[in-house]
Amino acid sequence: MEICQSHLPIKPWAHAVTRRLPGTQPIGPDDWLLIDDAFDLQMQYADQLIATRRADVVASSEIAAEAEAEVLDTVLAWTRTQPGYGHSPTQVIRPDGVTIDIAAETPLITARRLVQEDLLIHLSGEHEHWLASGVLTFPASWALHQKVGRGLTGVHDPVTAYTDKIAVRVERLFKGLQIHRPIMRANVLLYDDPDLFQPRLEGDDRDRANANRYVRVERQCLIRLPKTRAVVFSIHSFVMPTSQLSARDFAAIRRHVHGASGDTQIP
């Protein structure tokens, strides 16, 4: 299924601060969620995947139940500040006109059905933060059910760019994340298939070298929840045909993705 935005608001390959790993930047307290021109189609596709591929896109944990409820409260508070949403005590009407019953699903699924971002909850562990639960409707070459329960290092296995040095830096970011001070980073990937649902198990390689028809950018944000102090990792996915890019941008993306510049990204 082809669902594309009309433009890319982020170009992680174009700036030194976003090219290097982990490439994080501070953002405003309410800027971890966005609405763009693909909202309607992306939300409809996410709803479809939750309904038909639940085992592939949803993972939950008893230990994360309180954090999942806090994510929903946080998302609901954000929607009340955004134009296009309508509210009643038991329902929310999305900007695409779809009515969501707040109590009809688990809190994390409801939260995901209200916003364009996939939502992953990380809890502090003995050695590093670990992925406790999530709703990942738009995986970019990984599988939620294979990664849930793992620490950050295991989540990124077998990503070669995720070295021990990077792992230490990322864990330091998670530990140091402050309430009301979210951070963001972005990555860039090339695909021949524009489908947002691209799960892939470890060891199942794809032809990265020849992929060049679509560019996929993920805007990834980290926020710390004030009550549970869990860390939410949100992913907003952008897809565009590479034919709509300038030749300079496309060449820079290929260098960036294939590591010719020395600044490879974590997928």
C-alpha positions as CSV (number, residue, x, y, z in Angstrom):
1,M,0.0,0.0,0.0
2,E,1.4,3.4,-1.0
3,I,0.8,6.2,1.5
4,C,3.1,9.1,1.0
5,Q,3.5,12.6,2.4
6,S,3.8,15.6,0.1
7,H,7.1,16.6,1.5
8,L,9.7,15.7,4.1
9,P,9.9,18.1,7.0
10,I,13.1,16.4,8.3
11,K,16.3,15.7,6.3
12,P,18.6,13.8,8.7
13,W,21.2,13.3,6.0
14,A,21.6,17.1,5.4
15,H,22.9,18.3,8.8
16,A,25.9,17.2,10.8
17,V,24.0,17.2,14.1
18,T,21.4,14.7,12.7
19,R,23.8,12.6,10.6
20,R,26.0,11.5,13.5
21,L,24.8,8.9,16.0
22,P,22.6,9.1,18.0
23,G,21.9,12.6,16.6
24,T,19.4,13.7,19.2
25,Q,18.0,17.3,19.6
26,P,15.8,18.9,22.2
27,I,12.2,19.7,21.3
28,G,9.3,21.4,23.0
29,P,7.2,19.5,25.6
30,D,4.3,19.0,23.2
31,D,6.2,18.6,20.0
32,W,6.8,14.8,20.3
33,L,3.6,14.2,18.3
34,L,2.7,15.6,14.9
35,I,-0.1,15.6,12.4
36,D,0.7,15.8,8.7
37,D,-1.0,15.5,5.3
38,A,-0.9,11.7,5.4
39,F,-2.9,11.5,8.7
40,D,-6.1,10.1,7.3
41,L,-4.6,7.3,5.3
42,Q,-2.0,6.4,7.9
43,M,-4.6,6.2,10.6
44,Q,-6.9,4.0,8.6
45,Y,-4.0,1.7,7.8
46,A,-2.9,1.5,11.4
47,D,-6.5,0.7,12.4
48,Q,-6.6,-2.1,9.9
49,L,-3.4,-3.6,11.0
50,I,-4.4,-3.5,14.7
51,A,-7.7,-5.2,13.8
52,T,-6.2,-7.9,11.4
53,R,-2.5,-8.3,12.5
54,R,-2.8,-7.7,16.2
55,A,-0.2,-10.4,17.2
56,D,2.3,-8.7,14.9
57,V,1.8,-5.1,15.9
58,V,0.9,-5.2,19.6
59,A,2.9,-6.4,22.5
60,S,1.8,-5.8,26.1
61,S,3.2,-6.6,29.6
62,E,1.6,-6.6,33.0
63,I,4.6,-4.8,34.4
64,A,4.0,-1.9,32.0
65,A,0.3,-1.6,32.7
66,E,0.6,1.6,34.7
67,A,2.9,3.2,32.2
68,E,0.5,2.2,29.3
69,A,-2.4,4.0,31.2
70,E,-0.2,7.0,31.7
71,V,0.6,7.1,27.9
72,L,-3.1,7.3,27.1
73,D,-3.6,10.1,29.6
74,T,-0.7,12.0,28.1
75,V,-1.9,11.5,24.6
76,L,-5.5,12.5,25.5
77,A,-4.1,15.7,27.1
78,W,-2.2,16.4,23.8
79,T,-5.3,15.9,21.6
80,R,-7.2,18.4,23.7
81,T,-4.7,21.1,22.5
82,Q,-4.9,20.2,18.8
83,P,-7.4,21.5,16.3
84,G,-9.5,18.8,14.6
85,Y,-10.1,16.6,17.6
86,G,-13.5,16.4,19.4
87,H,-14.0,15.1,22.9
88,S,-16.7,13.7,25.1
89,P,-16.2,12.0,28.5
90,T,-16.0,8.6,26.8
91,Q,-15.0,9.2,23.2
92,V,-12.6,11.1,21.0
93,I,-13.3,12.1,17.4
94,R,-10.1,12.1,15.4
95,P,-9.4,14.8,12.7
96,D,-10.3,12.2,10.0
97,G,-13.8,11.9,11.6
98,V,-13.3,8.4,13.2
99,T,-14.8,8.1,16.7
100,I,-12.6,6.3,19.2
101,D,-14.2,4.8,22.4
102,I,-11.6,5.5,25.1
103,A,-12.3,2.3,27.0
104,A,-13.0,0.0,24.1
105,E,-9.4,-1.2,23.9
106,T,-6.2,-1.4,26.0
107,P,-4.9,2.0,26.9
108,L,-1.8,1.7,24.6
109,I,-3.9,0.6,21.6
110,T,-6.3,3.5,22.2
111,A,-3.4,5.9,22.5
112,R,-2.0,4.6,19.2
113,R,-5.4,4.9,17.5
114,L,-5.5,8.6,18.4
115,V,-2.2,9.7,17.0
116,Q,0.0,9.1,14.0
117,E,2.9,7.8,15.9
118,D,3.8,4.2,16.9
119,L,4.4,4.0,20.6
120,L,6.9,1.9,22.5
121,I,7.4,1.8,26.3
122,H,10.8,1.3,27.8
123,L,11.4,0.6,31.5
124,S,14.6,0.9,33.5
125,G,16.3,-2.4,34.0
126,E,19.3,-3.6,36.0
127,H,21.8,-2.9,33.3
128,E,19.9,-0.9,30.7
129,H,16.4,0.2,29.7
130,W,14.3,-2.6,28.0
131,L,11.3,-2.7,25.7
132,A,8.3,-3.6,27.8
133,S,5.4,-3.1,25.5
134,G,4.3,-1.3,22.4
135,V,2.1,-0.8,19.3
136,L,4.3,-0.9,16.2
137,T,2.0,-0.8,13.2
138,F,4.7,0.5,10.8
139,P,7.9,-1.5,11.5
140,A,10.8,-0.6,9.3
141,S,12.6,-4.0,8.9
142,W,12.2,-5.3,12.4
143,A,9.5,-7.3,14.3
144,L,8.0,-6.2,17.6
145,H,7.3,-9.7,19.0
146,Q,11.0,-10.6,18.5
147,K,12.3,-7.5,20.3
148,V,9.9,-7.1,23.2
149,G,11.4,-8.0,26.5
150,R,15.0,-7.2,25.4
151,G,17.3,-4.4,26.6
152,L,18.3,-1.6,24.2
153,T,21.3,-3.5,23.0
154,G,19.3,-6.6,22.2
155,V,16.6,-4.5,20.5
156,H,19.2,-3.2,18.1
157,D,20.8,-6.5,17.4
158,P,22.1,-7.1,14.7
159,V,22.5,-3.5,13.7
160,T,26.2,-3.0,13.0
161,A,26.2,0.7,13.6
162,Y,24.9,0.1,17.2
163,T,28.4,-0.4,18.7
164,D,29.2,-0.8,22.4
165,K,30.2,2.9,22.4
166,I,26.8,3.9,20.9
167,A,25.0,1.6,23.3
168,V,26.6,3.4,26.3
169,R,25.6,6.8,24.8
170,V,22.0,5.8,24.2
171,E,21.6,4.3,27.7
172,R,23.0,7.5,29.1
173,L,20.4,9.5,27.1
174,F,17.6,7.3,28.4
175,K,18.8,7.7,32.0
176,G,19.2,11.4,31.7
177,L,15.9,12.1,30.0
178,Q,14.1,14.8,32.0
179,I,10.3,15.2,32.4
180,H,8.8,17.8,30.0
181,R,12.1,17.8,28.1
182,P,11.7,15.4,25.2
183,I,14.3,14.8,22.6
184,M,14.2,13.6,19.0
185,R,16.3,12.1,16.3
186,A,15.6,10.9,12.8
187,N,16.8,8.1,10.5
188,V,16.6,7.6,6.7
189,L,16.0,4.3,4.8
190,L,15.6,3.4,1.2
191,Y,13.0,0.9,-0.1
192,D,11.6,-0.3,-3.3
193,D,8.2,-1.0,-1.6
194,P,6.4,2.0,-0.1
195,D,4.3,-0.2,2.3
196,L,4.6,1.2,5.9
197,F,4.2,-2.4,7.3
198,Q,7.6,-3.9,6.7
199,P,8.3,-6.4,9.5
200,R,11.5,-8.4,9.2
201,L,13.0,-11.0,11.5
202,E,16.7,-11.0,12.4
203,G,18.7,-12.7,9.7
204,D,16.1,-12.0,7.0
205,D,18.1,-9.7,4.8
206,R,16.7,-7.3,2.3
207,D,18.4,-5.9,-0.8
208,R,19.5,-2.5,0.6
209,A,22.0,-1.9,-2.1
210,N,19.5,-1.7,-5.0
211,A,16.6,-0.1,-3.1
212,N,16.0,3.3,-4.5
213,R,12.4,4.0,-5.3
214,Y,11.2,5.4,-2.0
215,V,12.8,7.2,0.9
216,R,11.5,6.5,4.4
217,V,12.3,8.9,7.3
218,E,11.4,8.1,10.9
219,R,11.1,11.0,13.3
220,Q,11.8,9.3,16.6
221,C,11.1,11.0,20.0
222,L,11.8,10.1,23.6
223,I,9.7,11.4,26.5
224,R,9.8,10.5,30.2
225,L,6.4,10.1,31.8
226,P,6.2,12.0,35.1
227,K,4.3,9.4,37.3
228,T,5.8,6.1,36.2
229,R,9.0,7.6,34.9
230,A,8.8,5.1,32.0
231,V,10.3,6.3,28.7
232,V,8.1,6.4,25.6
233,F,9.7,6.0,22.2
234,S,7.5,7.4,19.5
235,I,8.0,6.9,15.8
236,H,6.4,9.1,13.1
237,S,6.9,7.6,9.6
238,F,7.3,9.6,6.4
239,V,7.5,8.1,2.9
240,M,8.1,9.8,-0.4
241,P,9.1,8.6,-3.9
242,T,12.7,9.4,-4.5
243,S,11.6,10.7,-7.9
244,Q,10.3,13.8,-6.0
245,L,13.7,14.5,-4.4
246,S,16.4,16.6,-5.9
247,A,19.4,14.8,-7.4
248,R,21.6,16.3,-4.7
249,D,19.3,15.0,-1.9
250,F,19.0,11.5,-3.4
251,A,22.8,11.2,-3.8
252,A,23.3,12.4,-0.2
253,I,20.7,9.8,1.0
254,R,22.5,7.0,-0.8
255,R,25.8,8.0,0.7
256,H,24.3,8.3,4.1
257,V,22.3,5.0,4.0
258,H,25.3,3.0,2.7
259,G,27.8,4.6,5.0
260,A,30.1,6.2,2.5
261,S,30.1,9.3,4.7
262,G,31.0,7.3,7.8
263,D,27.8,8.5,9.5
264,T,25.5,5.5,9.2
265,Q,22.1,5.6,10.8
266,I,20.5,3.2,13.2
267,P,17.5,1.7,11.3
